Each structure stands twice: as structure tokens, then as C-alpha cells.
């Protein structure tokens, strides 16, 4: 049962990693886009990435359950704790850095009620009369690189924990 939970947790965290890694891998190409093209491209992520984003809280919950089932002080425990802390840090980056910018990108888009509720939740980005789109772009793009890095550390810790169990 324990190994099954470990494998399930790794699969769910791998889905979360795939989403942030996809954004990170787009960075070089997207940094070459002009303002109009960048504005046109940003809305294509919704709802696909928001649907897949369910893997992030699911990964956290599974990792918490896994941590409680792991003997305290063991190597597997510490690796699982590292994985959990990285997943929580990944969420902090999303909610405090990425999400406020997402609210800007989806402004004026036709999204369903569930999506509208999600994007209206949480930290609001400061609104300037004429926001500098490059600052918003850089904040959004680099936050996804940070999220991918944190999730990579998390999934790596979980895989090593599985191999040491």
C-alpha cells in the first residue's frame, strides 16, 4: 500500500511538473514576441492549464498523507518532507507572483464561471493606468521557471525516497 501511494504521488506531482516545465520551455520563444503577439498568445492557456492545475493541490495532499505514513527520522521521511516543502513553495510562487499576473492576462476574456471565480480569487496585481507589458511578461515567464525548478526538486526527492524505501 505504501509503495502504491508513493508511485501515485509521483505520478500526480509529475503532471504538475509537466505543466510548469511546459511554460518554462516556452520562455525563449515567447521572449521574442512583440506586445501584440504576446497578448494574443497568453489567453490560449485557459482552461487547459487550469484543469491540469488540479494536480498541484492533489500532489500536496498525497505528499502530506505519504509523510504521515513514513517513519519519522528515516531518509524517506526527510526526502518526502523536502518534496512537500518544495510543493508548498511552488504554490507560494504561484499565488504571490504568477496568479496576480494571470488576472491581468484573462481580463476581458470569455471564461466559464468556475474559471472566473478562480482567477478573481487571491492576491490582486497592482493596477497601473498603462502597465508595462514587459514587466508582466517577465514576472509571468520567470515565475514558471522557478515553479518548474521547485517541482523538479520535489519529484526528484520523491523518486529517491521511493528507491530507498
Residue, then its C-alpha position, 0 to 999 in steps of 0.5 A: x500500500x505504501x509503495x502504491x501511494x508513493x508511485x501515485x504521488x509521483x505520478x500526480x506531482x509529475x503532471x504538475x511538473x509537466x505543466x510548469x516545465x511546459x511554460x518554462x520551455x516556452x520562455x525563449x520563444x515567447x521572449x521574442x514576441x512583440x506586445x501584440x503577439x504576446x497578448x494574443x498568445x497568453x489567453x490560449x492557456x485557459x482552461x487547459x492549464x487550469x484543469x491540469x492545475x488540479x494536480x498541484x493541490x492533489x500532489x500536496x495532499x498525497x505528499x502530506x498523507x505519504x509523510x504521515x505514513x513514513x517513519x519519522x527520522x528515516x531518509x524517506x521521511x526527510x526526502x518526502x518532507x523536502x518534496x512537500x516543502x518544495x510543493x508548498x513553495x511552488x504554490x507560494x510562487x504561484x499565488x504571490x507572483x504568477x496568479x496576480x499576473x494571470x488576472x491581468x492576462x484573462x481580463x476581458x476574456x470569455x471564461x466559464x464561471x468556475x474559471x472566473x471565480x478562480x482567477x478573481x480569487x487571491x492576491x490582486x496585481x497592482x493596477x497601473x493606468x498603462x502597465x508595462x507589458x514587459x514587466x508582466x511578461x517577465x514576472x509571468x515567464x520567470x515565475x514558471x521557471x522557478x515553479x518548474x525548478x521547485x517541482x523538479x526538486x520535489x519529484x526528484x526527492x520523491x523518486x529517491x525516497x521511493x528507491x530507498x524505501 
